[in-house]
Amino acid sequence: MIKRLCCLLFGWIGLAGCASVDIAKYRAEQPVLDLATYFNGTLDAWGMFQDRSGEVVKRFHVVIEASWKGEVGTLDERFTYSDGTTQRRVWTLKRQADGRYIGTADDVVGEAIGEVAGNALRWRYVLALPVDGKVYHVDFDDWMFLMDDKVMLNRSAMSKFGFHLGEVTLSFRKR
């Protein structure tokens, strides 16, 4: 009996961990996020990576040069980390007929899927993340919230095989 109760309890906890907020919850939130408007021009972002214990492992600054041609956007991101290392990621974003976005970049495995509602954007993708000479495919659940015409906040949960690895937090500021 106790064994069965423990199995049910752990199963319920596991399912609760998979639950997620529906993007539609933010549909009425203001200001309304238009990716082609916000991600256009030069933006700065400051961020940090926290491991599963909450320890800040890495801090960084990103300069983003963003532009659009019709329904296709390019985000050229240049990272400078607190340890002096640098990285570049170039995103190509394509608006779909249903309003969703598809994103690609060299270190994204397959495609990122983006949904916008109100002031919120949710990206889901797999990133090929180099760590200590190896590359791991890590799941990202990335939420961005437009605060005003200049500021956006971003929180990304990282996981592998359903296990929480850490979080990335960013603050964007449009120049």
Sequence and secondary structure as in RCSB ss.txt:
>XXXX:A:sequence
MIKRLCCLLFGWIGLAGCASVDIAKYRAEQPVLDLATYFNGTLDAWGMFQDRSGEVVKRFHVVIEASWKGEVGTL
DERFTYSDGTTQRRVWTLKRQADGRYIGTADDVVGEAIGEVAGNALRWRYVLALPVDGKVYHVDFDDWMFLMDDK
VMLNRSAMSKFGFHLGEVTLSFRKR
>XXXX:A:secstr
 HHHHHHHHHHHHHHHHH    GGGGTT SS   HHHHSSEEEEEEEEEEETT  EEEEEEEEEEEEEETTEEEE
EEEEEETTS EEEEEEEEEE TTS EEEE TTEEEEEEEEEETTEEEEEEEEEEEETTEEEEEEEEEEEEE SSS
EEEEEEEEEETTEEEEEEEEEEEE 
